[in-house]
């Protein structure tokens, strides 16, 4: 995707929209090729001052941009599109980063034939380590997916999935960082209980998590193989694993992720 050929407008530049804009700028995207729209004037002033991008009214932004990123909260999307949808010019690519909303939601509210790509990302985008899953709507073609991937590349990795899998992606990857933070919080408390200072416990756990993640990514080994390499017969690790199994931690994780998937479906049903 060439900066000279494509202008991106982020409609509703909140936290995730700002993350996208800042990632594009870090990757060398010219500020002149980026547009934001906001509800509050002070928010617009902040974005202009910090990033040097243009802040325009919604209608001007969609008229000028080649790629329109919808970044509002899911519950606000209906109101936004009731007003803005008919004003979107033909041929513009619309990329949704609204959690839970299917591409059909947008296609019903946009001009006939508008290509829509759905994106589910996560908060590690803030440190350029996002995992973003993208799905094509009924009018989106291969070039639209490629364009979306290029736009998201500064934020981390992307994967293409059928849209029928997006609720599962939301539960597993979109919410996923929170599960790891929850585990780190619990392990930190355990370290304090065992007599370690909080900061020492935190540093030990964060580095262990980082090292384990790198090994998973770079070794290509199955997690069971890596876990067994740490688990000596009669040792400390197997004693800990036994307690995790006794408390049904694996089953609790499965139940938790299913609950997140079900909630994603409920959210979509509420705004359809």
Backbone as CSV, one residue per row, in Angstrom:
resi,resn,N_x,N_y,N_z,CA_x,CA_y,CA_z,C_x,C_y,C_z
1,UNK,0.865,-1.193,0.000,0.000,0.000,0.000,0.894,1.233,0.000
2,UNK,0.717,2.097,-0.941,1.579,3.260,-1.106,0.987,4.487,-0.430
3,UNK,1.786,5.183,0.399,1.301,6.403,1.038,0.833,7.455,0.040
4,UNK,1.437,7.424,-1.164,1.041,8.425,-2.146,-0.327,8.115,-2.758
5,UNK,-0.784,6.860,-2.624,-1.997,6.452,-3.307,-3.192,6.274,-2.374
6,UNK,-2.972,6.137,-1.084,-4.057,5.822,-0.174,-4.047,6.726,1.051
7,UNK,-5.192,7.323,1.295,-5.399,8.100,2.512,-6.337,7.311,3.418
8,UNK,-6.006,7.263,4.693,-6.787,6.497,5.661,-7.503,7.459,6.599
9,UNK,-8.801,7.245,6.775,-9.575,8.017,7.753,-10.031,7.083,8.856
10,UNK,-9.740,7.451,10.096,-10.190,6.685,11.251,-11.396,7.406,11.838
11,UNK,-12.557,6.784,11.712,-13.799,7.389,12.188,-14.024,6.989,13.639
12,UNK,-13.925,7.977,14.526,-14.051,7.697,15.957,-12.717,7.293,16.539
13,UNK,-11.742,8.184,16.497,-10.369,7.855,16.885,-10.217,7.849,18.407
14,UNK,-10.712,6.776,19.042,-10.487,6.551,20.467,-9.161,5.853,20.670
15,UNK,-9.079,4.987,21.688,-7.804,4.350,22.012,-7.296,3.474,20.871
16,UNK,-8.174,2.606,20.350,-7.717,1.698,19.297,-7.437,2.456,18.005
17,UNK,-8.265,3.441,17.698,-8.022,4.248,16.515,-6.716,5.012,16.616
18,UNK,-6.442,5.564,17.792,-5.173,6.270,18.002,-3.995,5.320,17.883
19,UNK,-4.158,4.095,18.390,-3.093,3.099,18.289,-2.754,2.815,16.830
20,UNK,-3.786,2.684,15.999,-3.560,2.455,14.575,-2.838,3.636,13.936
21,UNK,-3.305,4.832,14.235,-2.692,6.031,13.659,-1.224,6.159,14.070
22,UNK,-0.950,5.961,15.345,0.435,6.108,15.824,1.333,5.021,15.233
23,UNK,0.793,3.795,15.056,1.579,2.729,14.448,1.930,3.031,13.006
24,UNK,0.978,3.563,12.275,1.243,3.939,10.888,2.306,5.031,10.803
25,UNK,2.234,5.988,11.689,3.230,7.057,11.698,4.618,6.521,12.044
26,UNK,4.701,5.605,13.020,5.997,5.010,13.372,6.581,4.223,12.208
27,UNK,5.690,3.668,11.379,6.142,2.886,10.222,6.520,3.770,9.030
28,UNK,6.402,5.078,9.184,6.807,5.990,8.125,5.681,6.546,7.294
29,UNK,4.444,6.267,7.706,3.304,6.817,6.964,3.259,8.334,7.139
30,UNK,3.069,9.089,6.065,3.034,10.552,6.201,1.771,11.007,6.914
31,UNK,1.917,11.981,7.792,0.759,12.520,8.515,-0.283,13.071,7.554
32,UNK,0.156,13.530,6.395,-0.787,14.084,5.409,-1.723,13.020,4.849
33,UNK,-1.354,11.740,4.995,-2.188,10.663,4.487,-3.096,10.054,5.537
34,UNK,-3.208,10.709,6.696,-4.025,10.198,7.794,-5.035,11.250,8.246
35,UNK,-6.261,10.799,8.477,-7.346,11.672,8.924,-8.016,11.006,10.118
36,UNK,-8.423,11.813,11.086,-9.192,11.310,12.225,-10.480,12.106,12.343
37,UNK,-11.518,11.440,12.869,-12.729,12.157,13.260,-12.991,11.858,14.729
38,UNK,-13.546,12.838,15.427,-13.739,12.715,16.878,-15.069,13.351,17.264
39,UNK,-15.533,13.015,18.467,-16.748,13.630,18.991,-16.452,14.957,19.676
40,UNK,-15.350,15.000,20.417,-15.063,16.161,21.256,-13.923,16.987,20.661
41,UNK,-14.097,18.302,20.702,-13.093,19.195,20.120,-11.741,19.033,20.792
42,UNK,-11.731,18.831,22.119,-10.449,18.706,22.823,-9.691,17.449,22.398
43,UNK,-10.448,16.402,22.058,-9.806,15.182,21.573,-9.147,15.441,20.218
44,UNK,-9.836,16.173,19.369,-9.280,16.515,18.074,-8.025,17.360,18.202
45,UNK,-8.038,18.327,19.117,-6.861,19.164,19.335,-5.672,18.335,19.807
46,UNK,-5.957,17.373,20.679,-4.893,16.493,21.178,-4.262,15.711,20.030
47,UNK,-5.080,15.101,19.171,-4.552,14.299,18.069,-3.768,15.149,17.074
48,UNK,-4.276,16.336,16.799,-3.564,17.218,15.881,-2.216,17.641,16.449
49,UNK,-2.207,17.986,17.737,-0.976,18.460,18.368,0.053,17.351,18.490
50,UNK,-0.399,16.179,18.911,0.545,15.087,19.162,1.061,14.446,17.882
51,UNK,0.185,14.264,16.882,0.557,13.484,15.705,0.653,14.296,14.417
52,UNK,0.163,15.516,14.422,0.238,16.337,13.222,-0.684,15.895,12.111
53,UNK,-1.729,15.133,12.453,-2.680,14.658,11.448,-3.849,15.620,11.344
54,UNK,-4.631,15.440,10.303,-5.822,16.269,10.135,-7.009,15.659,10.874
55,UNK,-7.828,16.531,11.448,-9.080,16.120,12.082,-10.210,16.819,11.336
56,UNK,-11.091,16.016,10.742,-12.155,16.549,9.894,-13.514,16.048,10.349
57,UNK,-14.582,16.703,9.936,-15.920,16.136,10.155,-16.056,14.810,9.410
58,UNK,-16.958,13.961,9.890,-17.119,12.629,9.311,-17.321,12.645,7.795
59,UNK,-18.227,13.511,7.339,-18.567,13.500,5.911,-17.367,13.884,5.048
60,UNK,-16.599,14.881,5.478,-15.408,15.275,4.723,-14.370,14.161,4.725
61,UNK,-14.225,13.500,5.879,-13.220,12.448,6.009,-13.509,11.285,5.063
62,UNK,-14.765,10.836,4.999,-15.070,9.680,4.143,-15.019,10.058,2.669
63,UNK,-15.260,11.299,2.361,-15.186,11.745,0.977,-13.739,11.767,0.489
64,UNK,-12.819,12.144,1.364,-11.430,12.295,0.953,-10.629,10.996,1.038
65,UNK,-10.953,10.150,1.995,-10.136,8.960,2.248,-10.391,7.860,1.234
66,UNK,-9.380,7.012,1.039,-9.517,5.811,0.229,-9.917,4.614,1.083
67,UNK,-9.436,4.607,2.337,-9.757,3.543,3.289,-10.421,4.187,4.498
68,UNK,-11.591,3.675,4.874,-12.353,4.225,6.005,-12.364,3.194,7.115
69,UNK,-11.747,3.531,8.232,-11.683,2.628,9.381,-12.740,3.056,10.388
70,UNK,-13.695,2.173,10.668,-14.733,2.463,11.652,-14.244,1.974,13.009
71,UNK,-14.008,2.910,13.927,-13.385,2.575,15.206,-14.242,2.985,16.400
72,UNK,-15.531,3.190,16.182,-16.412,3.588,17.281,-16.779,2.364,18.125
73,UNK,-17.365,2.598,19.284,-17.851,1.496,20.110,-18.997,0.804,19.391
74,UNK,-19.123,-0.525,19.562,-20.179,-1.255,18.832,-21.571,-0.667,19.022
75,UNK,-21.863,-0.216,20.236,-23.207,0.308,20.510,-23.464,1.653,19.838
76,UNK,-22.400,2.298,19.359,-22.552,3.592,18.677,-22.571,3.457,17.154
77,UNK,-22.323,2.255,16.662,-22.164,2.084,15.215,-23.468,2.316,14.450
78,UNK,-24.592,1.890,15.017,-25.869,2.066,14.318,-26.182,3.538,14.092
79,UNK,-26.017,4.335,15.132,-26.289,5.770,15.029,-25.354,6.426,14.028
80,UNK,-24.080,6.069,14.089,-23.101,6.638,13.162,-23.478,6.324,11.716
81,UNK,-23.763,5.058,11.440,-23.993,4.651,10.056,-25.355,5.089,9.524
82,UNK,-26.319,5.286,10.416,-27.611,5.798,9.963,-27.433,7.156,9.296
83,UNK,-26.512,7.942,9.823,-26.251,9.267,9.263,-25.191,9.227,8.168
84,UNK,-24.105,8.497,8.435,-22.942,8.567,7.552,-22.990,7.550,6.421
85,UNK,-23.596,6.380,6.671,-23.550,5.296,5.696,-23.922,5.691,4.285
86,UNK,-25.071,6.345,4.068,-25.455,6.718,2.693,-24.521,7.738,2.054
87,UNK,-23.698,8.399,2.862,-22.805,9.436,2.322,-21.438,8.879,1.909
88,UNK,-21.188,7.612,2.217,-19.905,7.024,1.843,-19.876,6.828,0.334
89,UNK,-18.906,7.391,-0.363,-18.856,7.245,-1.821,-18.623,5.796,-2.245
90,UNK,-19.094,5.450,-3.425,-18.902,4.116,-3.977,-17.405,3.813,-4.111
91,UNK,-17.060,2.544,-3.859,-15.697,2.089,-4.112,-14.737,2.239,-2.959
92,UNK,-15.159,2.860,-1.863,-14.267,3.005,-0.717,-14.194,1.685,0.052
93,UNK,-13.008,1.359,0.537,-12.849,0.195,1.404,-13.180,0.595,2.832
94,UNK,-14.082,-0.146,3.465,-14.446,0.102,4.853,-13.876,-1.026,5.706
95,UNK,-13.087,-0.656,6.706,-12.479,-1.620,7.620,-13.083,-1.394,9.004
96,UNK,-13.679,-2.439,9.552,-14.297,-2.327,10.874,-13.381,-2.911,11.938
97,UNK,-13.109,-2.132,12.972,-12.429,-2.664,14.151,-13.382,-2.604,15.351
98,UNK,-14.682,-2.631,15.051,-15.725,-2.661,16.083,-15.929,-4.103,16.541
99,UNK,-15.603,-4.391,17.780,-15.680,-5.771,18.277,-17.109,-6.303,18.174
100,UNK,-17.228,-7.512,17.617,-18.503,-8.219,17.628,-19.416,-7.954,16.457
101,UNK,-19.174,-6.923,15.675,-20.110,-6.573,14.602,-19.717,-7.264,13.297
102,UNK,-20.648,-8.021,12.696,-20.337,-8.711,11.445,-20.292,-7.748,10.265
103,UNK,-19.672,-8.181,9.193,-19.601,-7.329,7.999,-20.993,-7.039,7.449
104,UNK,-21.935,-7.977,7.618,-23.297,-7.756,7.117,-23.954,-6.552,7.780
105,UNK,-23.584,-6.268,9.027,-24.104,-5.098,9.733,-23.765,-3.828,8.961
106,UNK,-22.541,-3.746,8.471,-22.097,-2.561,7.729,-22.641,-2.558,6.310
107,UNK,-22.648,-3.722,5.686,-23.112,-3.797,4.293,-24.564,-3.346,4.154
108,UNK,-25.382,-3.626,5.159,-26.786,-3.188,5.118,-26.920,-1.682,5.219
109,UNK,-25.913,-1.007,5.749,-25.998,0.422,6.025,-25.092,1.257,5.125
110,UNK,-24.427,0.606,4.191,-23.524,1.287,3.264,-24.036,1.118,1.838
111,UNK,-23.558,1.915,0.905,-23.989,1.763,-0.488,-23.757,0.351,-1.002
112,UNK,-24.623,-0.119,-1.849,-24.548,-1.470,-2.401,-23.181,-1.723,-3.027
113,UNK,-22.590,-2.856,-2.664,-21.308,-3.257,-3.246,-20.089,-2.758,-2.492
114,UNK,-20.282,-2.037,-1.378,-19.135,-1.522,-0.615,-18.338,-2.685,-0.020
115,UNK,-17.032,-2.755,-0.295,-16.230,-3.816,0.311,-15.976,-3.515,1.788
116,UNK,-16.209,-4.509,2.639,-16.021,-4.376,4.080,-15.095,-5.488,4.561
117,UNK,-14.116,-5.127,5.372,-13.228,-6.098,6.003,-13.347,-5.939,7.514
118,UNK,-13.569,-7.043,8.185,-13.705,-7.043,9.643,-12.371,-7.397,10.290
119,UNK,-12.015,-6.647,11.332,-10.743,-6.857,12.027,-10.996,-7.044,13.518
120,UNK,-10.365,-8.065,14.092,-10.318,-8.207,15.545,-8.862,-8.173,15.959
121,UNK,-8.466,-7.099,16.629,-7.083,-6.961,17.083,-7.062,-7.065,18.604
122,UNK,-5.939,-6.712,19.214,-5.865,-6.706,20.675,-4.904,-5.628,21.168
123,UNK,-4.880,-5.421,22.472,-4.168,-4.262,23.034,-2.649,-4.290,22.878
124,UNK,-1.977,-5.435,22.692,-0.540,-5.358,22.416,-0.187,-4.573,21.152
125,UNK,-1.197,-4.126,20.417,-0.949,-3.176,19.321,-0.225,-1.939,19.830
126,UNK,-0.419,-1.621,21.103,0.237,-0.443,21.687,1.755,-0.563,21.675
127,UNK,2.269,-1.799,21.645,3.718,-2.016,21.601,4.101,-2.782,20.325
128,UNK,3.273,-2.640,19.295,3.524,-3.235,17.981,3.629,-4.762,18.035
129,UNK,2.869,-5.371,18.941,2.870,-6.830,19.060,1.443,-7.380,19.000
130,UNK,0.587,-6.738,18.238,-0.808,-7.176,18.130,-0.920,-8.478,17.355
131,UNK,-2.030,-9.158,17.584,-2.472,-10.236,16.706,-3.815,-9.807,16.159
132,UNK,-3.888,-9.572,14.870,-5.110,-9.081,14.237,-5.641,-10.131,13.272
133,UNK,-6.882,-10.544,13.475,-7.541,-11.489,12.579,-8.466,-10.707,11.662
134,UNK,-8.409,-10.976,10.346,-9.212,-10.226,9.387,-10.095,-11.189,8.586
135,UNK,-11.278,-10.687,8.246,-12.244,-11.477,7.484,-12.886,-10.604,6.420
136,UNK,-13.122,-11.184,5.272,-13.717,-10.449,4.155,-15.230,-10.506,4.215
137,UNK,-15.863,-9.370,3.931,-17.295,-9.341,3.733,-17.639,-9.861,2.344
138,UNK,-18.904,-9.824,2.000,-19.352,-10.441,0.747,-18.852,-9.717,-0.494
139,UNK,-18.457,-8.444,-0.372,-17.987,-7.688,-1.533,-16.481,-7.433,-1.495
140,UNK,-15.800,-7.890,-0.443,-14.354,-7.661,-0.329,-13.599,-8.733,-1.106
141,UNK,-12.586,-8.305,-1.840,-11.789,-9.211,-2.647,-10.372,-9.330,-2.070
142,UNK,-9.556,-10.121,-2.738,-8.206,-10.384,-2.252,-7.406,-9.094,-2.069
143,UNK,-7.585,-8.150,-2.994,-6.817,-6.903,-2.884,-7.233,-6.072,-1.668
144,UNK,-8.492,-6.198,-1.255,-8.938,-5.474,-0.073,-8.345,-6.087,1.199
145,UNK,-8.243,-7.409,1.232,-7.596,-8.063,2.368,-6.114,-7.702,2.420
146,UNK,-5.470,-7.690,1.258,-4.048,-7.337,1.222,-3.824,-5.903,1.685
147,UNK,-4.712,-5.012,1.281,-4.616,-3.615,1.684,-4.778,-3.479,3.200
148,UNK,-5.716,-4.222,3.774,-5.931,-4.194,5.219,-4.727,-4.759,5.955
149,UNK,-4.156,-5.837,5.445,-2.961,-6.423,6.074,-1.803,-5.433,6.070
150,UNK,-1.627,-4.735,4.970,-0.548,-3.758,4.885,-0.758,-2.635,5.897
151,UNK,-1.994,-2.219,6.070,-2.307,-1.161,7.022,-2.043,-1.604,8.461
152,UNK,-2.309,-2.882,8.756,-2.162,-3.391,10.115,-0.748,-3.860,10.432
153,UNK,0.091,-4.018,9.419,1.427,-4.570,9.635,2.246,-3.825,10.684
154,UNK,2.178,-2.491,10.770,2.969,-1.817,11.805,2.571,-2.191,13.233
155,UNK,1.384,-2.758,13.409,0.898,-3.059,14.760,1.250,-4.465,15.221
156,UNK,1.743,-5.321,14.325,2.055,-6.689,14.717,1.752,-7.665,13.602
157,UNK,1.197,-8.837,13.959,0.913,-9.885,12.990,-0.564,-9.885,12.605
158,UNK,-0.833,-10.470,11.429,-2.220,-10.631,10.979,-2.438,-12.069,10.525
159,UNK,-3.686,-12.487,10.594,-4.077,-13.793,10.093,-5.453,-13.650,9.457
160,UNK,-5.691,-14.366,8.366,-7.006,-14.357,7.727,-7.829,-15.531,8.258
161,UNK,-9.063,-15.257,8.624,-9.962,-16.313,9.098,-11.329,-16.120,8.462
162,UNK,-12.112,-17.203,8.305,-13.505,-17.033,7.885,-14.256,-16.230,8.939
163,UNK,-15.207,-15.432,8.508,-15.897,-14.584,9.478,-16.643,-15.398,10.523
164,UNK,-17.030,-16.610,10.205,-17.714,-17.463,11.173,-16.847,-17.778,12.385
165,UNK,-15.529,-17.554,12.280,-14.613,-17.830,13.384,-14.275,-16.583,14.206
166,UNK,-14.831,-15.430,13.839,-14.425,-14.195,14.498,-14.838,-14.126,15.976
167,UNK,-15.977,-14.700,16.356,-16.343,-14.683,17.774,-15.353,-15.503,18.594
168,UNK,-14.886,-16.604,18.025,-13.868,-17.401,18.708,-12.554,-16.631,18.815
169,UNK,-12.197,-15.901,17.759,-10.991,-15.067,17.793,-11.109,-14.007,18.879
170,UNK,-12.268,-13.389,18.971,-12.495,-12.368,19.998,-12.261,-12.941,21.384
171,UNK,-12.805,-14.140,21.628,-12.679,-14.766,22.941,-11.254,-15.194,23.245
172,UNK,-10.556,-15.687,22.228,-9.231,-16.257,22.449,-8.120,-15.217,22.401
173,UNK,-8.151,-14.375,21.369,-7.059,-13.435,21.130,-7.398,-12.011,21.533
174,UNK,-8.611,-11.566,21.193,-8.997,-10.208,21.563,-8.986,-10.011,23.067
175,UNK,-9.576,-10.961,23.793,-9.577,-10.901,25.257,-8.341,-11.560,25.863
176,UNK,-7.582,-12.286,25.048,-6.478,-13.097,25.531,-5.467,-12.406,26.427
177,UNK,-5.020,-11.188,26.091,-4.045,-10.549,26.971,-4.518,-10.433,28.419
178,UNK,-5.819,-10.214,28.619,-6.342,-10.088,29.982,-6.154,-11.377,30.771
179,UNK,-6.243,-12.528,30.094,-6.053,-13.798,30.800,-4.613,-13.918,31.307
180,UNK,-3.671,-13.496,30.487,-2.277,-13.553,30.909,-1.998,-12.571,32.045
181,UNK,-2.582,-11.368,31.970,-2.395,-10.414,33.065,-2.977,-10.962,34.363
182,UNK,-4.107,-11.646,34.247,-4.744,-12.255,35.420,-3.813,-13.309,36.033
183,UNK,-3.192,-14.119,35.184,-2.269,-15.141,35.672,-1.038,-14.510,36.312
184,UNK,-0.508,-13.466,35.679,0.648,-12.775,36.259,0.295,-12.182,37.623
185,UNK,-0.902,-11.612,37.725,-1.356,-11.063,39.001,-1.390,-12.151,40.071
186,UNK,-1.955,-13.320,39.738,-2.034,-14.417,40.700,-0.648,-14.924,41.081
187,UNK,0.239,-15.043,40.093,1.595,-15.528,40.382,2.385,-14.528,41.216
188,UNK,2.141,-13.234,40.988,2.799,-12.216,41.810,2.361,-12.340,43.270
189,UNK,1.060,-12.530,43.481,0.566,-12.735,44.844,1.214,-13.968,45.477
190,UNK,1.388,-15.017,44.679,2.039,-16.221,45.197,3.482,-15.935,45.583
191,UNK,4.176,-15.152,44.778,5.557,-14.802,45.104,5.659,-14.022,46.404
192,UNK,4.723,-13.097,46.585,4.698,-12.322,47.840,4.426,-13.244,49.025
193,UNK,3.489,-14.193,48.849,3.184,-15.153,49.902,4.414,-15.976,50.274
194,UNK,5.254,-16.252,49.293,6.462,-17.035,49.548,7.618,-16.197,50.059
195,UNK,7.396,-14.881,50.211,8.394,-14.032,50.844,9.186,-13.137,49.921
196,UNK,8.841,-13.085,48.651,9.563,-12.220,47.721,8.979,-10.810,47.731
197,UNK,9.809,-9.785,47.561,9.270,-8.432,47.357,8.442,-8.396,46.078
198,UNK,7.404,-7.557,46.067,6.508,-7.498,44.912,7.260,-7.229,43.611
199,UNK,8.183,-6.278,43.618,8.874,-5.923,42.391,9.729,-7.078,41.878
200,UNK,10.378,-7.791,42.801,11.191,-8.937,42.394,10.301,-10.030,41.797
201,UNK,9.181,-10.322,42.478,8.253,-11.333,41.965,7.748,-10.945,40.577
202,UNK,7.396,-9.680,40.409,6.882,-9.199,39.128,7.932,-9.360,38.034
203,UNK,9.165,-8.966,38.322,10.212,-9.044,37.308,10.498,-10.498,36.922
204,UNK,10.512,-11.387,37.902,10.738,-12.803,37.622,9.652,-13.370,36.704
205,UNK,8.413,-13.033,37.006,7.281,-13.602,36.253,7.226,-13.027,34.842
206,UNK,7.421,-11.720,34.711,7.351,-11.100,33.383,8.434,-11.671,32.474
207,UNK,9.654,-11.834,33.006,10.725,-12.388,32.174,10.462,-13.852,31.840
208,UNK,9.908,-14.600,32.793,9.557,-15.995,32.506,8.493,-16.063,31.412
209,UNK,7.503,-15.171,31.470,6.447,-15.141,30.466,7.007,-14.770,29.095
210,UNK,7.887,-13.766,29.072,8.488,-13.343,27.814,9.336,-14.457,27.214
211,UNK,10.168,-15.081,28.055,11.016,-16.163,27.569,10.205,-17.335,27.053
212,UNK,9.140,-17.691,27.779,8.295,-18.802,27.352,7.617,-18.495,26.023
213,UNK,7.152,-17.249,25.852,6.493,-16.866,24.607,7.462,-16.935,23.432
214,UNK,8.683,-16.463,23.624,9.675,-16.507,22.552,10.004,-17.958,22.189
215,UNK,10.125,-18.823,23.204,10.408,-20.231,22.934,9.262,-20.877,22.160
216,UNK,8.025,-20.563,22.524,6.877,-21.103,21.801,6.894,-20.671,20.345
217,UNK,7.229,-19.410,20.118,7.198,-18.872,18.762,8.355,-19.381,17.913
218,UNK,9.548,-19.451,18.501,10.744,-19.700,17.700,11.156,-21.162,17.642
219,UNK,10.775,-21.957,18.648,11.193,-23.357,18.647,10.339,-24.212,17.729
220,UNK,9.073,-23.811,17.545,8.168,-24.630,16.772,7.692,-25.873,17.498
221,UNK,8.079,-26.024,18.751,7.689,-27.197,19.534,6.270,-27.052,20.075
222,UNK,5.612,-28.174,20.281,4.293,-28.171,20.910,4.442,-27.750,22.370
223,UNK,3.478,-26.994,22.920,3.603,-26.568,24.316,3.756,-27.730,25.297
224,UNK,3.161,-28.872,24.989,3.336,-30.035,25.868,4.805,-30.442,25.929
225,UNK,5.477,-30.437,24.786,6.898,-30.802,24.742,7.731,-29.838,25.568
226,UNK,7.453,-28.545,25.430,8.206,-27.549,26.196,7.917,-27.673,27.684
227,UNK,6.662,-27.934,28.035,6.330,-28.099,29.457,7.012,-29.331,30.037
228,UNK,7.032,-30.423,29.284,7.657,-31.644,29.789,9.159,-31.478,29.990
229,UNK,9.766,-30.579,29.203,11.199,-30.327,29.361,11.523,-29.666,30.702
230,UNK,10.524,-28.991,31.288,10.703,-28.333,32.585,10.288,-29.254,33.735
231,UNK,9.547,-30.294,33.414,8.894,-31.115,34.429,9.710,-32.372,34.711
232,UNK,10.597,-32.301,35.692,11.425,-33.444,36.074,10.629,-34.417,36.935
233,UNK,10.904,-35.714,36.828,10.205,-36.694,37.672,10.407,-36.407,39.160
234,UNK,9.304,-36.324,39.885,9.374,-36.086,41.318,9.835,-34.693,41.705
235,UNK,9.837,-33.767,40.755,10.370,-32.436,41.028,9.326,-31.414,41.440
236,UNK,9.727,-30.153,41.447,8.843,-29.075,41.898,7.742,-28.780,40.885
237,UNK,8.091,-28.816,39.601,7.116,-28.436,38.579,5.945,-29.410,38.529
238,UNK,6.224,-30.727,38.614,5.135,-31.693,38.553,4.224,-31.573,39.767
239,UNK,4.806,-31.153,40.890,3.964,-30.930,42.069,3.007,-29.761,41.824
240,UNK,3.496,-28.714,41.182,2.640,-27.567,40.866,1.579,-27.945,39.836
241,UNK,1.978,-28.681,38.797,1.033,-29.097,37.768,-0.080,-29.956,38.368
242,UNK,0.297,-30.829,39.299,-0.712,-31.672,39.946,-1.766,-30.823,40.644
243,UNK,-1.347,-29.750,41.298,-2.302,-28.870,41.981,-3.183,-28.130,40.979
244,UNK,-2.597,-27.702,39.871,-3.402,-27.035,38.835,-4.465,-27.991,38.291
245,UNK,-4.091,-29.229,38.057,-5.064,-30.208,37.567,-6.115,-30.524,38.629
246,UNK,-5.684,-30.598,39.888,-6.641,-30.898,40.965,-7.696,-29.806,41.076
247,UNK,-7.319,-28.571,40.803,-8.256,-27.444,40.861,-8.951,-27.192,39.518
248,UNK,-8.754,-28.089,38.569,-9.430,-28.035,37.273,-9.165,-26.715,36.518
249,UNK,-7.913,-26.274,36.572,-7.574,-25.013,35.916,-7.786,-25.109,34.405
250,UNK,-7.435,-26.238,33.814,-7.620,-26.404,32.374,-9.098,-26.276,32.001
251,UNK,-9.966,-26.920,32.762,-11.405,-26.846,32.497,-11.923,-25.429,32.699
252,UNK,-11.392,-24.736,33.699,-11.816,-23.358,33.952,-11.439,-22.446,32.785
253,UNK,-10.270,-22.667,32.201,-9.841,-21.869,31.043,-10.785,-22.113,29.864
254,UNK,-11.115,-23.371,29.613,-12.045,-23.689,28.527,-13.397,-23.011,28.751
255,UNK,-13.898,-23.095,29.977,-15.190,-22.480,30.284,-15.136,-20.967,30.128
256,UNK,-14.032,-20.355,30.560,-13.896,-18.905,30.485,-13.904,-18.421,29.039
257,UNK,-13.182,-19.116,28.174,-13.093,-18.686,26.784,-14.420,-18.929,26.063
258,UNK,-15.108,-19.988,26.400,-16.448,-20.195,25.843,-17.400,-19.088,26.280
259,UNK,-17.293,-18.649,27.551,-18.149,-17.575,28.051,-17.880,-16.277,27.299
260,UNK,-16.605,-16.005,27.010,-16.261,-14.803,26.241,-16.831,-14.894,24.831
261,UNK,-16.747,-16.082,24.202,-17.320,-16.287,22.872,-18.823,-16.035,22.877
262,UNK,-19.492,-16.556,23.899,-20.947,-16.388,23.985,-21.321,-14.922,24.168
263,UNK,-20.524,-14.197,24.943,-20.802,-12.771,25.152,-20.582,-11.983,23.866
264,UNK,-19.592,-12.360,23.077,-19.369,-11.692,21.790,-20.596,-11.859,20.898
265,UNK,-21.191,-13.038,20.911,-22.391,-13.280,20.120,-23.568,-12.445,20.624
266,UNK,-23.676,-12.323,21.936,-24.763,-11.526,22.514,-24.644,-10.067,22.116
267,UNK,-23.433,-9.536,22.143,-23.207,-8.137,21.786,-23.637,-7.885,20.342
268,UNK,-23.262,-8.791,19.445,-23.641,-8.636,18.035,-25.147,-8.677,17.867
269,UNK,-25.810,-9.560,18.616,-27.280,-9.696,18.500,-27.997,-8.443,18.995
270,UNK,-27.406,-7.780,19.986,-28.036,-6.604,20.576,-28.036,-5.393,19.650
271,UNK,-27.047,-5.314,18.760,-26.919,-4.127,17.918,-27.287,-4.387,16.469
272,UNK,-27.649,-5.617,16.123,-27.912,-5.938,14.723,-29.158,-5.197,14.213
